[in-house]
Amino acid sequence: MARRPTLKQVAEKAGVSLGMAGRVLGNYGSFSDTTKRKVTEAARTLDYTPNTIARSLRTQLTKTIGVLISDITTFFWTTLVRGIQDKAGKSGYSVILCNSDDESENEQLYLSTLFERNVDGLIVSPTPHNHSYLKRLARSRIPIVLVDRRVKGLRVPTIMTDNRTGAYEAVKHLIDLGHERVAIITGIPGVETSEERFEGYRQALQDSGIPIRKTLIKEGYFQKDRAFAATQELMRMKRPPSAIFVCNEPMVSGCILALKKRDLCIPRDIAIIGFDDPVWTSYMDPPLTAVSQPSYTIGILAFEYLLAQISESEKDRKYLEDVILKPTLVIRESCGISFKKHESHPAHEHS
């Protein structure tokens, strides 16, 4: 069996030093375009593939990062992870992806496994109940970047959306159309994204002089089935809401299914706005008004901030600061044009 080509053979064929060949193929340090062309051509001619295990022993880097999120099946996380992967691939990094399903036991198991695999860094969307474990990992000096959710007392950068502003603008849009009985289907209690979206809802009502009604607040735990049940409860009320603000993509699906089951027409019988704007929202009938998050950009920035920590090139500068990106309210047809305060709605006929 033929022996695999070595880095030394690549260096000799390219006419450069062993260190320079390693630098070019490892994509670190400085080198000229001419040197890069010579080395890559030599590696291709010899059919050379890097020995990643030997390289990691030599450089103390595995060129691998761990990414732990809540649920890859949603548009927000799919596009965010794509942003991470696109940027990581261009920098010569591989990505190990794990889903916690917002379960703290899953999260701790995956974090432990990724740490044992000696990944160079972690990008994490934390659950509410493992903050102390994350802090222990941070003390071990493994680079960490948080996405979507912060951890109080953990001095690592967080890249996220301004959830409060996004929710505020969505609910204010409903109020400006004339809606006063605006319901909300919230996420997981104690999770920052859920709490901030509720705060935006609360502030929009307060600024408009509309009282907060506990009966119009339902917990959906970011799950389709729970949102379906929550919507059914809302629409069984003697005075159901005229509009619903739903705090993530899976819950929007559950909410719409519940409304269809009751033969309610959007927006004639009830208006709806979702937080998150997957591709399918514009194909709905009617198209859904939604708060769009810059999830791909969050993914790109998360990797950039992690790489800066790994290389320690910007350890004490901006790469330790939080980044909060502004969402965009995309107005479509699911809220209608206006809502008359005293108009009789078919939805109100249900007891």
N, C-alpha and C positions, 0 to 999 in steps of 0.2 A: 504494500500500500504506500503510495507516494506521500512524503511528508508535506505538511502545509507550508506555504511560503512564509518567511519570517519578515519582520519589520526591517531587519538588517539588510536582507536581500533587496527590499524595496528601496532603501536608502542608497545602496550601492548602485542600483540600476538608474536611479534618478540623479546620482552624482551629488548627493547632499549628506549632511551628517545624520546619524541615527536620531538625535534629538530633534532635528528639523523635520524629519519624516514623521516622527510621532506627533509633533506639533500640528502639522498640516492635517494628518488623518484624524487627529483628535479634535481639530477645529478649536484650538486655543492658542493664545499668544499671537505674535505678529509674524507675517511672512508675505513675500511678494506674490503677485499673480503668476509670475513666471515660475517661481518655485512651486506654487500650488499645482500648476499645470503639469510640471515634471513629475511630482510625487504621485498625483492621482493617476497619471498615465502609466507610470511604472506599476502601481498597485493593480490597475485594471489588466495590464499585460500579464502580470504574474498570477492573477486571480487571487489576490491577497484579501483576506478578511481579518479584521482586528480580533485579537484574543482579549475579549472584554474582561475576563477574570484576571488575567495578568495585568491588564491596564489598571483595573480597580485597585489591585494590590500596590501598584506603583504610585498611583495618583491619589489614592484614598477616595476616589469617586467611582460610582457605578454607572453614571450617566442615565440613571433611572429615577423617576419621581413617583410618589404615590398620590393619588387623587381619591378622596373620600367624600361622596356626595349623598344626598338623601334618596333620589329616585331618577335614574337615567331615562325612564320612559316619558318624562315630561319635556316639552319643548324648551323650557328655560334651561334645564340641566343638559339636554342634548347639545344645544348650541354653545353653552358655556364650556363644556368639555371639548367640543370641537375647536374652540378658540385656544384652549390649553394645548391640545394635541398639535394643531397647526404650528403654533409658535415653538413648542418643544421639539418637534421634528426638524425644524429649520436650525435648531441649536444642537442637534445630535443627541437628543434625549428621548428615551422611551417612557411610556406612561403605563402605570398599573392602576386600573380603575376599580373601585369598590363602591357598593351601594349600602348605606346603613339602614334604609327604610325608616329613618328617624327613630331607630331603636338603639338605646345606649349600649346594650350588650353587644350588638353587632358592631357598633362603632369601636368599642374598646378592643374587640377581637381583631378587627381589621387594622387598627392603629398599631397594635402589638405586632401583628404579622409583618406589616410594612416596615416597622422599625427593625425587626429581626432580619429582614431581607436587605438591610443596609441601604435603603433608598437615600438619595442625596438630599431630599427635602419632601415636604408634605403640603398639599393644598387640601383644605378641609372645610366642609360646611358642618359645624358642630351641632350635636344634639344638646338639649338643655341640661343633661345630667352627667356629663363626663368632663366638665371643665377642669376639675382638679387633675385628672389624668393627662389632659392636654398640657397643663402647666408643668407637670413632671417631665413630659417629653421635651418641652421648650427648654427646661433647665439642663437637659442633656445636650443642648446646643445644636439639635437638628433644626435646620431652617423650616419655618412654618409660615404659610400665608392662609388666612381665613377668607372664605367667600360667602356672601349673602348674610352671614350672621357674625356678630362680634362675641368675644368672651371677656367679661369684665375682669380687669387685673392681669390680663395676658398681653404683654407688650410685643405683639406681632402685628404686621399690617393686615387690614381687612379691606377687601374690595367688594363693594355692594351698591345696591340701588337706593335712592332716597325714597323709601317706601311710604313715609309719612306724606310727602308732597304728592306722590302718585295717587294715593288714596284720597287725599284732600281734593285734588283737582277732579277726580272721578265723581265724588259725591257732590261737590259744588256744581258740577255740570248737571246732575239730576235735579238739584235744588233750583238752579236757574231755569230749568224747564217747567218748574211748578210743583215738583214732588216734595211732599213733606213727610209722608210715611215711607221712609227709605230704610229697608232692612239691610243687614250685613250678615254674611256667612263667613266667620273667621276661621283661622287656621288652628295651630296647636298652641294651647296656653303655655306661656313661658318662653316661646320661641320669638326672638326679636323681630323677625319679619312680620309675624302675625300681630304682635303687640303694636308695632309701628303703623301697620295698616289700619288697625282699629283706632289708633290715636288720630290718624288723618281723618277718618270717618267722624269721630267724635268732635274734632275741632271744626270741621265743615258745618256740622249741624249747629254747634254752639255759635259760631260766627254769624249764622243766619237766623239766630233766635229760635231755633227748633229744639224742643226738649228731647233728651235721650230716652228712648223707651226700651226697657229691658226685654220686653216681649218681641221686639224686632231684632234682637241680637241672638244669633244661633252659632254654635260651634260646629265646624265641619272637619276639623283636624287635617285639613289639606287632602281629604279623601273623597272620592266620587260618591261612594255609597252613603257616607255620612251627610254629604251635601244634599243628596237626593232626599233623605229623611228630613233634614232641616227645612228644605223647601216645602215638603208636604205639610210640615207643622205650620209654617208661615201661612200657607194658602188655606189652611183649615180655620184660621182665625176668623172671628166674627167681623173684624175690620182688618183684612190682610193688607200688606204693603202695596203701594203702587209702583215701587221700584226695588230692585235688589242689587247690592254691590257684593260681588263674589270674589274672594281673596286669592284664588289661584286657578290654574287651568283645569286640573282634574275635577275640582268642585264645580266649575262652570258646566262641565259635561253632566254631572249629576243634577244640577239645578235645572238645566234645560230639559232633561228627560222627565223630571218631576212636573214641570210646567206643561209639557206635551201630554203627559198622562192625564192631566186635568183639562185638556183641550183648551188651554189658554193661548192666546195669540200675542206674540211679541212684535211690536211694542204696544199694540192696541189695548191689551188687557193689563200688561205689566212691562215695565222697562227693565233692562238688565245691562250691567257693566261688569266685565271681568278684569282681574289683575293677571297679566301675561297675555301675549298676543301671538299665539301660534299661527301657522299658515292657514289652518282650516277656518279661523274666525272670519276671514274675508269671504269664504265660500258659503257661509251659513245663509239661511233665508229667514229673516233679514241678516245681513252681516253684523257682527258683534262689535259694539264699542268696547275698547279695551285699553288698559294701561300697558304700554310696550316697554319692556326692559332691555337695556343694551347688553344682553347676556354674552354675546360673542366677544365684545370688548372686555367684559369682566374677565373672561377666560384668558384673553391675551395678556391683560395687565397682571393677572394672578401669576402667570408663569414668569413674566418679566421681573416682577418683584421677588419671586422665589429665586430666580437665577442670580439676581443681584446679591442676595444673601449667601447663596452657595459660593459664589466667586469672591464675596466680601469686598467687591469693588465699591459699593456704596453703603456699607454697613451702617454708618451713622448719619445718613442723610435722608432724602425724601423716601427711600424705599422702606422705611420703617413707619411711614405715615399711612393713615387710612385714606382710601379713595372712595368717595360717594358720588355715583353718577346719577344724573337726572333722567327719570323716565319720561315717556311721551304719551299723552292721552290721544289715542287714535279714535276720532269720532266717526261712527258709521250709523247704521239705521236702527239699532236695537233699542234706542231710547226715544225714538220718534222726534217730533219737532217741538211739541209742547204738551203740557198736561194741565187741564183745567181743574182747579181746586175742587169744584163742586160737581164735576162730571160723574155720572153713574157708570161704574165699570162692571162688566160681567164677573170679574174676579171677586167683587165685593158681595156677590150673591151667595158665595159658598159660606156655609156656617162652620 
